[in-house]
Amino acid sequence: MSERTGGCMCGAVTFTATDVPETFGACHCEMCRRWTGGAFLGFRIAAEDITWKGEAQIRTIQSSDWAERAWCGRCGSALYYRPVSADTPDAGKLTVALGLMDDTTGMRASVELFSDCRLPGLTLDATGPRLTRAEVMERFGIPEETGA
């Protein structure tokens, strides 16, 4: 784990993160595809391990019963995904968009979520599990009928 920096497309929102893992995940759910135009690639980090500058530009929306998403209010860059429930395994953590990082040297894909919803032609060399929609919903206790 290391310290990494990054920011949005226009530079209005930047961050410094400590204890950044060397791995990242991909989510292929319908919401992430609509939010990013493809798979959402992100690294998970404790909220207290990231310092944001330009917080006045950060906009959020609760995009489902269990999570919110954030973006730069000036340029629209996706910033992070955050569970809103304290009852989830990811409580207190953010999944920060990998594309924001100034340097991704040494990072590798470790997990794919909603792998059965992947866009055609999109493949990743993930070293870990490829969880289907049903497996993700079960793992996080999300009722299947609520969608992703």
JOCOR-V997772 format. One record per pair of residues at least 4 apart in sequence whose ideal C-beta (glycine too) atoms are under 6 Angstrom apart, sorted by the first residue. I is the first residue (numbers start at 0). J is the second residue. D is the distance in Angstrom with one decimal. If there is no record, write none. Layout:
BEGIN
I:J:D ; I:J:D
END
This chain:
BEGIN
0:18:4.6 ; 0:19:5.9 ; 0:20:5.8 ; 1:19:5.6 ; 2:17:5.0 ; 3:16:5.3 ; 3:19:4.5 ; 3:100:5.7 ; 4:15:5.2 ; 4:101:5.0 ; 5:14:5.7 ; 5:99:4.0 ; 5:100:4.1 ; 5:101:5.2 ; 6:10:5.5 ; 6:12:6.0 ; 6:13:3.6 ; 7:12:4.5 ; 7:71:3.9 ; 7:74:5.5 ; 7:76:3.7 ; 8:74:4.5 ; 8:76:4.6 ; 9:73:5.2 ; 9:74:3.8 ; 11:53:4.8 ; 11:56:4.4 ; 11:71:5.7 ; 11:73:4.4 ; 12:53:4.1 ; 12:56:5.2 ; 12:57:5.9 ; 12:71:4.8 ; 13:52:4.8 ; 14:49:5.4 ; 14:51:5.1 ; 15:50:5.0 ; 16:44:5.7 ; 16:48:6.0 ; 16:49:4.3 ; 17:48:5.0 ; 18:48:4.9 ; 20:42:5.8 ; 21:105:5.7 ; 21:106:5.6 ; 22:107:5.9 ; 22:109:3.6 ; 23:40:5.7 ; 23:42:4.5 ; 23:97:5.0 ; 23:106:5.8 ; 24:110:4.3 ; 25:38:4.5 ; 25:40:5.3 ; 25:111:4.8 ; 25:123:5.5 ; 26:31:4.3 ; 26:39:4.6 ; 26:112:4.4 ; 26:113:6.0 ; 27:38:5.1 ; 27:113:4.3 ; 27:116:4.6 ; 27:117:4.5 ; 28:113:4.2 ; 28:147:3.3 ; 29:147:5.5 ; 30:62:5.8 ; 30:147:5.4 ; 31:35:6.0 ; 31:39:3.7 ; 34:77:5.8 ; 35:39:4.9 ; 35:77:5.5 ; 40:97:4.1 ; 41:94:4.0 ; 41:95:5.6 ; 41:96:5.4 ; 41:97:5.5 ; 42:95:5.7 ; 43:92:5.2 ; 43:94:5.0 ; 44:48:5.1 ; 44:49:5.6 ; 44:93:5.8 ; 45:92:5.7 ; 46:91:5.7 ; 46:93:5.5 ; 56:71:5.4 ; 56:72:4.7 ; 56:73:5.3 ; 57:69:5.4 ; 58:70:5.6 ; 58:72:4.4 ; 59:67:5.0 ; 59:69:4.6 ; 60:68:5.9 ; 61:67:4.7 ; 62:68:4.9 ; 65:82:5.8 ; 65:84:5.3 ; 66:80:6.0 ; 66:82:5.2 ; 66:83:5.9 ; 67:81:5.3 ; 67:83:5.6 ; 68:80:5.4 ; 69:78:4.2 ; 69:79:5.0 ; 70:75:5.7 ; 70:77:5.4 ; 70:78:5.5 ; 71:76:4.6 ; 77:96:4.8 ; 79:93:4.4 ; 79:95:4.8 ; 80:94:4.5 ; 81:93:5.1 ; 82:87:4.4 ; 82:89:4.8 ; 82:90:5.8 ; 85:90:4.8 ; 87:139:5.9 ; 108:123:4.7 ; 108:125:4.1 ; 109:126:5.5 ; 109:127:4.3 ; 110:127:4.4 ; 110:128:5.6 ; 111:125:5.0 ; 111:129:4.5 ; 112:130:5.4 ; 112:135:5.1 ; 113:132:5.2 ; 113:135:5.9 ; 114:129:3.9 ; 114:131:5.9 ; 115:131:4.4 ; 115:132:5.7 ; 116:132:6.0 ; 117:121:5.5 ; 130:134:4.2 ; 130:135:5.0 ; 136:141:4.6 ; 136:143:5.2
END
